[in-house]
Amino acid sequence: MSGSLLSTLLDEARRRLSDAPRERLGELQEGRRLLGIPRAARITPRGTAWHLGALLLTDDALLATGDIVRSRPEVRRGFAAESQRRRAELSAAAARGGVPEGETVHIGWQVIDPTAVGASTTPVALRDGETLVRWSAAGGYMPLGRYLDERIELLRHPPERA
């Protein structure tokens, strides 16, 4: 699939998603020192996107999903694992950045250039002239058109209690 066919596929997905809910995009800004006093990290807003599994689709870009964080106020508590501590720090950084409590924000996402999709681009790849998406690190590839159809349907009509 050439870059123009991929762009057409993404434009059609945007049209189908026009009234579907979007999620926030953010960028982690590590704390700087102000007058020698360290400031806490915050997540600053960078727009919104439709979350389609391994992909994020904006009005003008295709992104690979990074980390997803739910905004929560900072609380002091003990953690059994360092990964839990880091997740709590990111949740507090989202709150400091203005993300309302309980809302999700995507950070660490990467822009995918539709004109540069090749055999090794992750999660989107071009193989034998077909554009494919790898839906998880351990999962296989599937045709991008079919993947978008499934993810758009799930976003527009989520299963009960999802």
C-alpha positions in Angstrom: 0.0 0.0 0.0 1.6 3.3 -1.0 1.7 6.4 1.2 -1.3 7.9 -0.6 -3.4 4.8 -0.2 -2.4 4.8 3.5 -3.3 8.5 3.8 -6.7 7.7 2.2 -7.3 4.9 4.7 -6.5 7.2 7.6 -8.7 10.0 6.3 -11.6 7.6 6.0 -11.0 6.4 9.6 -11.0 10.1 10.7 -14.3 10.7 9.0 -15.8 7.6 10.7 -14.5 8.7 14.0 -15.6 12.4 13.8 -18.1 12.1 16.7 -16.2 9.4 18.7 -14.6 10.3 22.0 -10.9 11.3 22.1 -8.3 11.0 24.7 -5.6 13.4 25.8 -2.0 13.5 24.6 0.6 14.8 26.8 4.4 15.2 27.1 6.3 14.5 30.3 8.2 17.6 31.4 10.8 16.5 34.0 11.1 18.9 37.0 13.6 21.7 36.7 15.3 23.6 39.5 13.9 27.0 40.3 16.2 29.0 42.5 17.9 25.8 43.5 14.7 24.1 44.5 13.7 21.0 42.5 10.2 21.2 40.9 8.0 18.2 40.4 7.5 16.7 36.9 4.3 17.5 35.1 2.6 16.3 32.0 1.8 19.1 29.6 -1.1 18.9 27.1 -0.2 18.1 23.4 -3.7 17.7 21.9 -6.1 14.8 21.6 -6.4 11.6 19.6 -8.6 8.6 19.0 -7.1 5.6 20.8 -7.2 2.7 18.5 -5.3 0.0 20.4 -1.6 0.2 19.4 -2.3 3.4 17.4 -3.4 6.9 18.1 -5.0 8.9 15.3 -5.1 12.7 15.4 -6.6 15.1 12.9 -3.3 15.2 11.0 -1.0 12.4 12.3 -0.7 8.7 13.1 1.1 7.8 16.4 2.3 4.7 18.1 0.8 4.4 21.5 3.2 4.8 24.4 2.3 4.8 28.1 -1.3 5.5 29.3 -1.6 7.2 32.7 -4.7 8.0 34.7 -4.5 11.3 36.5 -4.6 11.1 40.3 -3.5 13.5 43.0 -0.2 12.9 44.7 -0.4 10.8 47.9 2.4 9.5 50.0 2.4 5.7 50.5 4.7 2.8 50.5 5.1 0.7 47.3 6.1 -2.9 47.0 7.6 -2.3 43.6 9.6 0.5 41.9 7.3 0.3 38.9 4.3 1.1 41.2 6.1 4.2 42.5 6.9 5.4 38.9 3.2 4.9 37.9 2.1 6.9 40.9 4.6 9.7 40.0 3.3 9.8 36.5 -0.3 9.9 37.7 0.6 12.9 40.0 2.4 14.6 37.1 -0.7 14.3 35.0 -2.7 16.0 37.8 -0.1 18.7 38.1 -0.4 19.3 34.3 -4.1 20.0 34.6 -5.5 16.6 33.5 -8.8 16.2 35.5 -8.7 13.4 38.1 -9.6 10.0 36.7 -9.0 11.0 33.0 -6.4 9.2 31.0 -3.5 10.8 29.1 -1.1 9.2 26.6 2.6 9.9 27.0 5.7 8.5 25.3 3.8 8.2 21.9 5.8 8.3 18.7 4.8 9.9 15.3 4.6 7.4 12.5 5.4 8.9 9.1 2.9 7.3 6.6 5.3 8.0 3.7 8.2 6.2 5.5 6.4 3.0 6.5 8.7 0.1 5.7 9.3 -3.5 6.5 10.6 -2.8 10.0 8.4 0.1 11.2 6.7 -0.7 14.4 3.8 -1.1 15.0 3.0 -0.4 11.3 4.9 -2.3 8.6 4.8 -2.7 4.9 5.1 -6.3 3.7 4.5 -7.5 0.1 2.8 -4.3 -0.7 0.3 -4.5 2.2 0.3 -2.2 5.2 0.0 -4.2 8.4 -0.2 -3.3 12.1 1.2 -5.3 15.0 -1.4 -5.0 17.7 0.9 -6.0 20.6 4.6 -6.7 21.2 3.9 -10.4 21.3 1.1 -10.4 18.7 1.2 -10.9 15.0 0.5 -8.5 12.2 -2.9 -8.0 10.6 -4.0 -5.8 7.7 -4.3 -2.2 8.8 -7.8 -1.7 7.1 -9.3 -4.6 9.0 -7.6 -3.5 12.3 -9.0 0.0 11.9 -12.5 -1.4 11.2 -12.4 -3.5 14.4 -10.9 -0.8 16.6 -13.3 1.9 15.3 -16.3 -0.4 16.0 -15.0 -1.0 19.5 -14.5 2.7 20.2 -17.9 3.7 18.8 -19.8 0.7 20.4 -17.8 -0.5 23.5 -18.9 -3.8 25.0 -21.1 -3.6 28.1 -19.2 -2.7 31.3 -16.0 -1.8 29.3 
